[in-house]
Amino acid sequence: EEILRGIREAKDLSEYDNLSDSAYLRAKEDYLMGINFSRLLTLKYGNTLANYLHERYTVISVGRVMTCVQGMVVRREREIREFVKTPFYRVFSSMAIEGTGIESEWKAVEGSKFYQSPKLYKDNGFLQKEDAGAFIAGLTGNTEFTENENGQSSQQTEGTQAVVEKIEKKKEQKKPPLLYNLAELQNDCSKFFKISPDETLRIVQELYEKKLVTYPRTDARVLSTAVSKEITKNIKGLQNIPGVRAYAEEIIANKSYQGLAKTRYVNDKQITDHYAIIPTGQGFGAMKSLKPLSVKVYEVITRRFLAIFYPPAVYQKVALTTAIEGEKFFSNFKVLANPGYLKVMDYSFFKKKQEEKADEDMDGGLCDTELLERISAMKKGTQLPVKSLYIKEGETSPPKRYNSGSIILAMENAGQLIEDEELRAQIKGSGIGTSATRAEILKKLVANKYLALNKKTQIITPTLLGEMIYDVVNASIRPLLNPDLTASWEKGLTYVAEGSITTEEYMVKLENFIKRRTDVVLNLRNQYALRGSFDHAAAYYKKGKTKGKEKDNEKV
């Protein structure tokens, strides 16, 4: 039916000329920027880098997308180095509800003596431990504290009462996630199996060639209306897979697939070339030839697909607010009332980790149904005995290093790094690179030894050479390090595709940009000045520090 509709509504080939010109210009743009700027920077700064590294020669390879990704990793590494940890001290109360202990955290909300006080870190911690202790002493009139072996200060509070001020009850739903595109799948496989995006693409390509899944190089996370009409074929085919047979049979029996076209999982406007990656419901004869890792990746895709036919997971949540001497303490509790789609996500691998992940997806601690009912039954004004008040020490954390999965997502969402709203809109939903090229770009950066990939943890860090090239580009052709450059040229390509400007006009602007930037670099005399930046970076790559950095990578 869809093929016939396509034939009926076929447009004249000439109507696609502008689109074709736009695609050709994108290729020319990447080639011209890459080859000209790589040669330029190599001739200008190659000897400077080679002399510093005691090498015979050094080639500087740059590209519109590749160098932008390198910049993201180097900037993150430098943010981590420059990060200064801030300790803070939170105050908690331990109370009893019919013999069951619960924990509540103090917050300096409006009405508190410390509301917007400079002594606080945010609204729930003191910057100095002494201030936290003085605060507790002010509530109890007792200045004596005991310390446990972990250095946690606490105070027994016999006779102190907390008054229930508010009990809020609500149900919260968690919908099944959108289907996989390649970037999301690469990110999850990096987390689950510690494999690189390139390896994930190789596996999912194998699954595609064996007719087990749909086309993998896609940016879409939804289905088309046409596919949604025939989706029962995919579901029925999955009845042949023992691990998910029960779910496929339940979906067919309950006709859960009906109305799929009206859900958020079907949207023709969000599809450019291909829809999301889903199991085809075919090709099961090839399953025996798959390696165990390929079977696991297939399971990940299949369970994500089946989940969209199940209702949201429902949590019953209760927020308890108590007061001690007018200061507010807060507790959150939740119970999984209906697992909904979560029962489908019970992977055959990492079962424990997946259950923990599902629990952590919602704020507040999981508790048993009986305790939740007791809390829900309490009335405003109820007094609860406070067993103790204590201090928990915490500290701010630096940003996390990218791993091979999160860098792919960062490339896809690179538009978030652009301040200009109009430019940000140009790469919204597409980012830098494409689903077909992102893994290869990362692989090339590692092969060039600009980035280092820890195979065990999949953590990505820059190399000394990578940081030096970053400093060179930053001092010569800075726009290459930011997604703004991609966005601005994508804007021009959009105009070509729409017919607003001609191919010739675009090429004139591109050639002028390259010539102008080349002239600027040729007139620079900053090779010696860069040595200070190289020295600063090299200090982190001395033998002892490098080992420490590798250990950090494994911890992250």
Secondary structure, 3 states (H helix, E strand, C coil): CHHHHHHHCCCCHHHHHHHHHHHHHHHHHHHHHHHHHHHHHHHHHHHHHHHHHCCCCCCCCCCCCHHHHHHHHHHHHHHHHHCCCCEEEEEEEEEEECCEEEEEEECCCCCCCCCCCCCEECCCEECCHHHHHHHHHHHHCCCCCEECCCCCEEEECCCCEEEEEEEEEEEEEECCCCCECHHHHHHHHHHHHCCCHHHHHHHHHHHHHCCCECCCCCCCCCECHHHHHCHHHHHHHHHHCCCCHHHHHHHHHHCCCCCHHHCCCECHHHCCCCCCECECCCCHHHHHHCCHHHHHHHHHHHHHHHHCCCCCEEEEEEEEEEEECCEEEEEEEEEEEECHHHHCCCCCCCHHHHHHHHHHCCCCEECCHHHHHHHHHCCCCCEEEEEEEEEEEEECCCCCCCEHHHHHHHHHCHHHHCCCHHHHHHCCCCCCCCCCCHHHHHHHHHHCCCEEECCCCCEEEECHHHHHHHHHHHCCCHHHHCHHHHHHHHHHHHHHHHCCCCHHHHHHHHHHHHHHHHHHHHCCCCCCCHHHHHHHHHHHHCHHHHHHHHHHHHHC
